[in-house]
Amino acid sequence: MEIRIFGLADDSIVDGPGVRYTVFVQGCPHHCPGCHNPASHDFAGGTLMDTDGIIRKIGENPLLDGVTLSGGEPMCQPEACCTIADAAHAKHLNVWCYTGFTLDALLKENDPARMALLHSIDVLVDGRFVQEQKSLSLLYRGSSNQRLIDVPKTLATGEITLWTPPVW
């Protein structure tokens, strides 16, 4: 399956816990002022890749803890992102996803492809980046309005459950 990407990071340590393979998708409708990837907004930009190639690259790194879908906006390419997320889970990796949409809006919309992607995500970092709420002290997010949501628990209970980092 084809996916339009902005870039790939094969050893990110800022897009979730541990060493992560981050897929930055191309195309975003939000255009948040202060976005750290403004070149990813154009839906016609970036590079077309095959998800099989990305999945193969993920499998080549035995040190990975997880895969992160970022952007651009992953919810604008839900089928391809779901394929990558499912393959990551098959390799016993956790999956994080950054979206400018709120979980509440995604659930209300109830789009089948986006819902399938949600069911393949362990942690959703939701909400647009807000420049006025930016803080470098926030864990795995850019602005304080964004939430780190434990998706499986949230979907199971019907109530938003925030992700908490493990205590070592």
C-alpha positions as CSV (number, residue, x, y, z in Angstrom):
1,M,0.0,0.0,0.0
2,E,1.3,3.5,-0.8
3,I,1.8,6.2,1.8
4,R,3.0,9.7,1.2
5,I,5.7,10.6,3.7
6,F,7.6,13.7,4.7
7,G,10.4,11.7,6.3
8,L,11.5,8.8,8.4
9,A,13.5,8.7,11.6
10,D,15.0,5.2,12.4
11,D,16.2,6.0,15.9
12,S,14.1,8.7,17.5
13,I,14.2,9.2,21.3
14,V,11.8,12.2,21.4
15,D,8.6,10.8,19.8
16,G,7.6,8.5,22.7
17,P,9.5,6.3,25.2
18,G,12.6,4.3,24.2
19,V,14.1,4.0,20.7
20,R,11.4,4.6,18.1
21,Y,11.0,4.4,14.4
22,T,9.0,7.5,13.5
23,V,7.1,7.8,10.3
24,F,6.3,11.5,9.4
25,V,3.4,11.4,7.0
26,Q,2.9,14.1,4.4
27,G,-0.2,16.3,4.4
28,C,-1.9,18.2,7.2
29,P,-5.1,20.3,7.2
30,H,-4.3,22.0,10.5
31,H,-1.5,24.4,9.7
32,C,-0.8,25.1,13.3
33,P,1.3,28.3,13.8
34,G,4.7,27.3,15.1
35,C,4.4,23.7,13.7
36,H,7.8,22.0,13.9
37,N,7.2,20.4,10.4
38,P,5.5,23.1,8.3
39,A,7.0,21.5,5.1
40,S,4.8,18.5,5.8
41,H,1.5,20.4,5.3
42,D,1.3,20.2,1.5
43,F,-0.7,17.0,0.6
44,A,1.1,16.9,-2.8
45,G,4.6,17.2,-1.3
46,G,6.8,14.5,0.2
47,T,7.6,11.1,-1.3
48,L,5.4,8.2,-2.1
49,M,6.6,5.0,-0.5
50,D,5.3,1.5,-0.1
51,T,4.3,0.5,3.5
52,D,6.0,-2.9,2.9
53,G,9.4,-1.1,2.6
54,I,8.8,0.9,5.8
55,I,7.7,-2.3,7.6
56,R,10.8,-4.0,6.4
57,K,13.0,-1.2,7.7
58,I,11.2,-1.4,11.1
59,G,12.0,-5.1,11.3
60,E,15.7,-4.5,10.6
61,N,16.3,-2.7,13.9
62,P,16.2,-5.1,16.9
63,L,16.7,-2.2,19.3
64,L,13.3,-0.5,18.7
65,D,10.8,-0.1,21.5
66,G,8.1,1.2,19.3
67,V,6.8,3.0,16.2
68,T,5.5,6.5,16.1
69,L,3.2,8.0,13.5
70,S,3.6,11.7,13.2
71,G,3.2,14.3,10.6
72,G,1.8,15.9,8.8
73,E,-1.4,14.3,9.9
74,P,-1.6,10.5,10.2
75,M,-5.4,10.5,10.4
76,C,-5.4,11.8,6.8
77,Q,-3.8,8.5,5.6
78,P,-5.4,6.1,8.1
79,E,-5.3,2.9,6.0
80,A,-1.6,3.0,5.3
81,C,-0.9,4.1,8.9
82,C,-3.0,1.2,10.2
83,T,-1.0,-1.2,8.1
84,I,2.2,0.0,9.6
85,A,0.7,0.0,13.2
86,D,-0.5,-3.5,12.8
87,A,2.9,-4.7,11.5
88,A,4.5,-3.0,14.5
89,H,2.3,-4.8,16.9
90,A,3.1,-8.1,15.2
91,K,6.7,-7.3,16.0
92,H,5.7,-6.7,19.7
93,L,6.4,-2.9,19.4
94,N,4.1,-0.3,20.8
95,V,2.5,2.4,18.6
96,W,2.2,6.1,19.3
97,C,0.4,8.5,17.1
98,Y,0.4,12.3,17.0
99,T,-2.7,14.0,15.6
100,G,-4.0,17.5,15.5
101,F,-7.5,16.2,15.9
102,T,-8.9,15.5,19.4
103,L,-9.9,12.0,20.3
104,D,-13.4,13.4,21.1
105,A,-13.7,14.7,17.5
106,L,-12.4,11.4,16.0
107,L,-14.9,9.4,18.0
108,K,-17.8,11.7,17.1
109,E,-16.8,11.5,13.5
110,N,-16.7,7.7,13.7
111,D,-14.9,7.3,10.3
112,P,-14.3,3.6,9.8
113,A,-10.7,3.9,8.6
114,R,-9.8,6.3,11.3
115,M,-11.5,4.1,13.9
116,A,-9.5,1.1,12.7
117,L,-6.3,3.2,13.1
118,L,-7.4,4.2,16.6
119,H,-7.8,0.6,17.5
120,S,-4.2,0.0,16.4
121,I,-2.7,2.7,18.5
122,D,-1.4,2.4,22.1
123,V,-1.0,6.1,22.9
124,L,-2.6,9.0,21.0
125,V,-1.1,12.5,21.5
126,D,-4.1,14.5,20.5
127,G,-4.8,18.2,19.8
128,R,-3.3,20.9,17.7
129,F,0.0,22.4,18.7
130,V,-0.8,25.8,20.3
131,Q,2.2,28.2,20.2
132,E,1.0,30.1,23.3
133,Q,0.9,26.9,25.3
134,K,4.3,25.6,24.2
135,S,6.7,24.3,26.8
136,L,10.0,22.4,26.4
137,S,9.3,20.7,29.8
138,L,6.3,18.7,28.6
139,L,6.9,15.0,28.1
140,Y,6.4,13.9,24.5
141,R,4.2,16.8,23.5
142,G,4.7,20.4,22.3
143,S,1.9,22.3,24.0
144,S,0.0,21.9,27.3
145,N,-3.4,21.4,25.6
146,Q,-2.2,18.1,24.1
147,R,-3.0,14.9,25.9
148,L,-1.2,11.6,26.1
149,I,-4.1,9.2,25.9
150,D,-4.0,5.4,26.6
151,V,-6.2,4.4,23.7
152,P,-6.9,0.7,24.6
153,K,-8.0,1.7,28.1
154,T,-10.0,4.6,26.8
155,L,-11.8,2.6,24.2
156,A,-12.5,-0.2,26.8
157,T,-14.0,2.1,29.4
158,G,-15.5,4.9,27.2
159,E,-13.7,7.5,29.4
160,I,-10.5,9.3,28.5
161,T,-7.6,7.6,30.3
162,L,-4.3,9.4,30.2
163,W,-1.1,7.5,29.6
164,T,1.3,7.5,32.6
165,P,4.9,6.7,32.1
166,P,6.2,3.6,33.8
167,V,7.9,3.9,37.1
168,W,11.3,2.3,37.1
